[in-house]
């Protein structure tokens, strides 16, 4: 019997809060953007993270990379706790942990050529690389992401949004990382281009045995690319399961509502189940509801939901949900 692989990334009870001054002499509130999130990520795996805007998806991705300092919990990379590492000791890990941003053009320096943008990580981590070898590696990576080598001296404004995102992917891939956090990498692109970028990421993942954290609010895209999916609500985990289990048998009312809202591409096809419409607005993370965070919008909420926060417990092997009624 083959032993299970060790996690590439282990996150335990991760918390990120931001101080929010009330005003002069009135103290400080704390906005809990991420509140006690735990998960493992394995080599070659894609973990999709979904939820409404403001649920903490991007903050979680940045905290994992220590682009934002966590305020609690631990992040372990290849078994080593990196939560409290100073930047000088984090630097060797940076080439293994990369990020792709949401707005492709905004993430590229307009004064730099494509070659300089893609090659900048090489200048940082491999400064002694010969110019000929550096250019060869840049052109090779450009070809892998679908960019012509003759584009190497062009500037970002000369590219479409999809091409600009390919530049961002090439920049993230040039150091051959083990993990890439994809922070809504296709939300700013046309639907046809979204499919190309998602398929490109999947191909690169197979070729380089990458692990991906794919952040999105589009459940159709997440279902296509992910092996497992985590649903966040107001900074907390609502559900975590493998892709097929989550879509076939969602246990949290919030997950059920999200899945019911996914558009059906065939206008003549009817939904198997009625659309679940959530009422009310997303509560403020400065003053979240007592007990279960979702209870103010949940169609199944009862008195216990206001009194006690549900645990994030298993409902099946590898399937977890934070709901008092997760078995129903």
N, C-alpha and C positions, 0 to 999 in steps of 0.2 A: 504494500500500500504506500503510495507516494505521499510524503508529508506536504502539508499546505505551505505555500511560499510565505516568507516573512513579509510583513507590510513594508512598503516603501515609505509611507507616511502614516503616523498614528497621532490623532488629535483627541485629546481628552478634556472634557469640561471647559472648552475654550470660551472665554468671555472677552468682549471688547465693549467698553463704555467710554463715552465722551462727556467731559464736564460741560454743563450748560449754566452759566451764571444767571441768576434770577434778576440781578440788578445790584446797585450799590447797597452794601450792608444787609442783603437779603439772602445770602448763602448761595449754594450751588446745587443744582439738580444734576443727575447723571442719566444720560440717554444710553440705554442698554441696546446697542446695535446687534450684538451677538451674545447669547445668553445660555451658556452651558452646552455647547455642541460637541459631540464626540463621533468619530468615525475612523476607519482605516481605509487606506488606498493601497492597492496591490500593483506590482509591476505589470505593465501592459493593459491596465484597466482604465475605463472612463467612468468617473462618477459625475452624474448630472445633478446640478443643484437648481431647483426651481422654486418659484414663489412670486408674490406680487412685488411691485416696486416698493422699496423701503423695508423689505423683510430681512435685510442683512446679508444678501448673497455676495455682493461685491466686497463688503467689509470682511466677510469670512475668508474670501479668496486672498485678499491682501494681507490679512493677519497670518494666514498659513505661510505666506512668503516673507513675513516680518517686514513688509512695506508699511504696515501699521503695527505698532506694538500691542500685543494682547495685554489685557489687564488681569487675566486669570486663566488657569488651566495650563496645559502643556501641549507642545508640538514636538514630536519626535521624528527625525529624519534618519532613515536607515538605522533605527535603534538608538540614536543619540538625541538627547533632549536639547533642542536648540532654542527653547523659549527665552532663556535669559542670556544668550550669547551676545556679546557686544558686536558691533558691525565689523570690527577688524577680524573677529573669529568667524563671522558669518560669510565673509567674502569668499573663502574657498568653496562654499556650498552654492554660491550664486549661479555659477555656470551650469549646475544641474537643475536649477529651479528657475523657470522663465515664465513670462506672462505675455498674453496677447490682449490688447485693449479693445474697447467697444468701438470707438471712433477711429478708423484707420488713418485718416488724414491728420487729425489732431495729435496723434501719437508719433508723427514723423516730423523731424526738423526740416522746415521748408528751405533752409539754407544749405543743406547737405545733399549730395547726390545719392542715388540709390545704393551705389557701391559703398560709399562711406557709411550710410545708415546700417546696411547689413553687416559690414565689416567692423563696425565700432566695437562689438564685444570681443572680436579677435585682438584688437589693439589693446584692450583692457587686460585680457587673460593670457594672451600669447604675443606680447610686444616684440619678441625677437623673431617672429615669423617673417620670412623673406617676402619681398613685395610680389614676386612672381607667384609664389605659393599662396599668398593671401588672396590675390586676384583669382587664382584658379579655384580656390575653395568658395569664394563668393559666387563666381559664375556657375559652379556646380550646384550650389544651393538654389540659385535663381532658377536654374533649369528644373530642379525637383519641385518647385512650387508653381511652375508654369509661366515664368518670366523669361524673355529672350535675353541672352547675354549682352546683346548690343544696347540694351536699355540701361546699362550699368552707370552711365554718366548723365542720365536724366534726373530731373528733380521731381519731388512728390506731386506738385501741382499739374504735372503732365500726365498723371495717371487717373483712371477711374477709381471709384470706391473699392471695387472688387480687387483691382490690381494693387491698390495701396494696402489692402489687407494681406495680400500675398507677400508684399514687402515686409510687413510686420511679422508674418509667420516665418519668413526666411531669416529675419533678424533673430527671432526666438530660437530657431533651429540650428543656427550656425555653429554653436558650441556643443551640439549633440547632447542636449539635456536629457534627464530622466523624467522630469515632470514639467508640464506646461499648464498654467492656469489660464483658461480661456474665458475672459470676462465679457460675456455677451458679444462674441466676435462677429456675429452675423446680423444683429438686430438693426444696424444702420444700412443694410444692403438690400437690394431688390431680391424678391423671392427666388428668381432663377439663379442669381449669383450666390444666394445663401446655400443652395444645394451644392454648387461647385465647391465652395469653401469647406462645407461640412465633409464632403467626400474627399477633399484634399487632406483634411486633418485625419480622417480615418485611414487613408492610404499611408500617410507619414507615420501614423501610430503603428501600423503593421510592419512597416519597413524598419523603423528605428526602435520598436518595442517601447514606445512612449507610454507614460501614464498621463491622463488628462483629468483635470477638474473643469467641467464644462458648465458654465453659469448661464442661465437663460430664463426668460419668462415664457418661452414658446415650447409647450409640451410636445408638439409634433417633432420639432428639431431634436429635442432632448431624447425622445423615444428612439429616434433613428440612430443616434450616435452613442448612447450610454449603455453600459453594462448594468450599473446600479443607479438608482435615483434617490436623492434626498429632498424632501419637501420642507421648506422653512416657512414659519409664520411668526412674525414679530420677533425675530432673532432666535426663536426656539425651533427645535426639530419637531415636525409634526409626524413625519413618516419616513422610513428608509427601507428599501427593498430592491431586489433585482427588478430589472425593467419589466419583464413579462408578468411577474407577480403583482407589481404595483398597478399596472393597467388592467389586469384581469380581475384583481380582487383588492381594490383599495379599501383600507380599514378606517382611515381618518375622514371625518366629514369634509374637511378642507380639501383633501386630495380628491375626494369624489366630486366636489364642486369644480375644481380646476379641470379634471378630466372631462366632465360633462360640457365644459365650455370650449373644448377643442373643436374648431370648425371641421366639418365633413366635406372633403373636396368634391364629392358627387352630389349635385343639387337634387337629384331624383331619389337619393337614398335617405331613408328616415332613420333617426336615432333609435337604438335599441332601448334606451332609457331616457326619461324626460330630463330636460336641462335643469340643473340645480342653480337657483339664483340666490346669491348671498345678499342679505339685507344689511344696512348700516355701513359705516365707514370703518376703515382700518383704525384701531385705537392708537393713541400716541404712545410710542416707546418710552416717553418721559413719565407716563402714568398708566401702565398696563393694567388690565383687569385683574382682579384677585382670582386665585385658583387657576383654572384653565384660561390661557390667553385668548382662545378662540370662542369662548362661550357667548360673547355679546353678539356674535353673528351666526352661531351654530343652531341649526334647526332641531337638534336633539338635546340641547342643554337642559339640565335639571339642577336641583339645589346643590347636589354634591359638586358640580362643576365650579360653582362660585366659592365653595368652601375649601376644596382640596385640589392642588395641581396634580394632574395625572402623571404617572411615571412613563418613561420611554421604554416600554417593555416588549418582549417578543410575542408575536401572535402566530408565528410559524417560523421554521428554520430560516434565519437570515432576514426575517421580515419584522420590523419594529414599528410601533405606533404609539403616540401619546394621546390616548383618549380613554375615558372611563368606559366607553361602550364599543371598544375596538373589536370585540368578538361578534358584533351584530352587523 
